[in-house]
Amino acid sequence: MIHIFDGAIGTMLQNAGLKPGACPELINIEQPEIIQSVHRAYVEAGAMILETNTFGASALKLAHYGLADRMAEINTAGVAAAKKAAQGKAKVAGSMGPTGQFIQPLGDLDFEEAYQTYYAQAKALAAAGADYIIIETSIDLQEMRAALLAAKAASSIPVICQLSYSEDNRTVTGTDPQTAAITLDALGADIIGVNCSLGPEQLVPIVKILADNTDKPISVQPNAGMPKFINGQTVFPMTPKDFARWTPALIEAGASYIGGCCGTTPEHIQAIARTAQNCSEPPRKKPLPQLKLTSRSQTVMIDAALPTVWIGERINPTGRKKLAAEIKEGSLLSVKKEAIDQIKAGAALLDVNMGIAGIDQAQAMKRAVTEIAQITAAPLVIDTSDAAALEAGLRAYPGRALINSVSAEPERLKTFLPLARKYGAAILCLPITAEGVPDTAEKRVDAVRRIVEAAKNYGLKAGDFLLDGLVMTVAADEKACRETLRTLQLYRREFGYPTTMGLSNISYGLPNRPLINSTFFAMCLAAGLDAPIINPYDEMMKNTLAAGAALLGKDPNGRSYSRMESNLKVPKQAAVAEPSTMDTLAAIKAAVIDGEKERIENLVSQAIAEGNDTNTITEKALTAAMNEIGIDFGAGRVFLPQVLLSAEAMRTAFLKIKELLPAQETAKLGTVVIATVKGDVHDLGKNIVAALLANSGFALIDLGKDIDSSAIVKAAIENQADIVGLCALMTTTMTQIDHVIQALKEAGSNAKVMVGGAAVTQEYADDAGADAYAPDGVAAVKLARHLIGKK
Amino acid sequence: MMPIYNAPLLTIDHKEARRYAGLMTAKFDEQAIDAACEEALLLAEPHGIWNIYEYDSKTHIVQNEKPFQIKGSKITAHLNRAEKVIILAATVGETIEKAVTRHFSEGRYAYSVLLDAAATTAVEQIADAIEKAIQAQISAKGYTMRWRFSPGYGDWGLDAQPEMLRLSDAPNIGISLTESLMLYPRKSITAIIGLVRENNETPIVHLPHDCAACDKTDCISRKN
């Protein structure tokens, strides 16, 4: 059966005389007959489910009108009005809309406050007799999670979860429909859908993706097209006929609950109800029971038929003193860095372990999960043996996490499985029993069977399990490897669920562990390992995986393997000209121009060994290089970062010369005092000029940023500066240039003044009485040489 | 209520960072640009905040207890049809700025410029995400957004900054103003966005947008 929802309420309330700016939900109490008549019109049009006029009736929203204390009363009246209009002919869905605030860390609202707000509203709606709770128009998966958890806790009536997607088919905070379907299904939503923001045509593909990723019923409530503003009014352009034309397509895509959102009227609902009469319920393919994990914005699947998934193990303070100390001090910088680096190295999931003695692990887990989720799309694995830390992590995580791990120990089953169920997490099943580690594959299968059966009793199902093969040390037990391989094979045969494990235990106590580890890894891949937990920076493991994928047919014809750079016969990068065939000074010059500071040190040593003195190297190689770069920069052939690489190479060269020939003073072209003027805190541009001058043979005194004119004058006099360089980035600060020039003159300095910065122009420099205007750092070097020549 | 949205930054746009670094189409070590984008991702402390106000396009006044008069021919032309305006502020915080300075002082000049460019890219991405969040709110009411315009563009003076800070509630996300009207942390922006609806009487004024609107023709990041 196709279930027909009602359409929009807001427009009809305005037509019935609701004043703009008034609280639309207060009508439930003050003029219930208006609400009832709107509902009645929808019932007559064929709606089978009425949504209550309580979209904005959470205490947080009502607070804008000073009505927070009447929350329960308003929701109760909302349900009563709908029920009265329905007369038993339609069901009533208690509507809960967004709070209007983002949940931390995206916004200021605490997750628990959002939860409590929704809990109270859902409780009121259910107590008043609603048949469903509908959470709708949500733009953030985390807010939806708070509302859904609250609704499930507050009542036992079915919950409908509808997110709202933008034109890029993601919610505002980045969730795609697949990720939404998987996350909300696991979290216990009874009906999953989409409403608002777009017209029916744009929602067809979203409905399709939702339906492909859950076996729950799908609901859809589009707007009547994209709004237009005509004759002073916002109008949704689709006629009931046009709107209803999309009904068969929406049903075919998988929707069995259809209604309307903004701009829809009883006529629209009547039209879709009529069209739907001729449609049968959509045939639904049962989604494959693959293990699917999600973050806020991405889904990762683990399955024998799919490419191997890497679980990065590095966010773990065990045995890493520095990381542990940092976490203990409250810094998550290294943790976040490990997250970014592991993903770059190929990890698709990140294990997060905060097991440090003497800290509040629940708090630490919550923080880590929250912060990592802000910078990566990889789903997380909550790795803890502490139930409080587990719940804190699962609750805070805006996605579907994996729990690492659930063993067959009774205490673990009792504490972890209800949390997995409540938060829709998948579990890593570790075949350890109260008696310890089973030594044979058969006993491990038995242990896992106990975990899976217990989990199923809590409501978990296929697609929620990842089985650990368990790795023991081969140095201590010669059967360790073989039993693990057999375990993997038996898992596949007995359960068919995907498998995981950490690998490095195998080689403990043996020499050349990487060889043992990678060989073992290859064997495990063949035996059916789907998601190894490894150090993703390990190149040998990475190469083994690539070779393994080619051998096992997961990389057809070894195509990816052939493209790996380490497997290419000729390296991609063209061979650089052999420096030894070149004159050493020319080679230094070339290295500076190419910004190759790695080569410079050896070349400088070589040049000195060949008997060149400081001035020869500087003039014939370094200065010559800088001149050439200057010309290329001026002509637009090279760009600022390339010039800076050359400057870095120059710097390396000068440092080397100084080290090898400490007695030889480099001749200085002149002394430059440089500063960003008072009131201006930009210093990158000034730093660039200073670095280029310093590496072109000038003695530099860099005073920094936000420097008072008196300090600049003092430094110029004391150092007998030949040139004073002034930098100002903004129109509001460049007037300081005039002050400094004036003050320099008054103090009797005969230094030449060179100015620059984003807002400064030649014209301004001339008016201020500067001797030169440098539009960029390269020009500054040229001008500085010129000014020195003049003196 | 002032809406706060600290948008998640999952990547920093390599291409944009490249452009802000002034690399145009030059060959460069792309891994260094990636590394800068990753460090920016790690160090960014993204925050965004905004408010929506009624706007009188005839008098150029943003309606508030303390009205805000907008001055400048380009900005007022740009807002010629706006009924409401969004005033927003965004920042990536000061940690990243310190890292830019540190890299430079340790001799990594080029990388420092790349990181600075990645930070600029990040601020713009946060502002883009805020626009997306507001779009979801306003589109059902028939509004569309004009592109965002900041003090300092064209002839809209920086003296608008104090009012932009006040009306966006920027101090709530840690943005302040120096005496010389610079935003602190340096990698911060304020901007105004006009909200318009279909209306056949007055055509929208379409000014050159983006880089084309800017007078600084020798800017190293200029497009085209």
Interface residues (C-beta under 8 A of the other chain):
Chain A: H64 G100 Q101 F102 P105 L106 G107 D108 I139 S164 S166 V172 T173 G174 C196 S197 N223 M226 P227 K228 F229 I230 T234 V235 C262 R296 S297 L333 K336 K337 I340 D341 K344 A373 Q374 I375 T376 A377 G595 V638 F639 L640 P641 Q642 L644 L645 A647 E648 R651 T652 G679 D680 V681 H682 D683 L684 N687 I688 A691 M730 T731 T732 T733 A758 P775 D776
Chain B: M1 P3 I4 Y5 N6 A7 P8 L9 L10 A21 G22 L23 M24 A26 F28 E38 L41 L42 P46 V100 T101 F104 S105 G107 R108 Y109 A110 S112 V113 L114 D116 A129 K132 A133 Q135 A136 S139 A140 K141 G142 G152 G157 L158 T178 E179 S180 L181 M182 Y184 R186 R197 E198 N199 K216 D218 I220
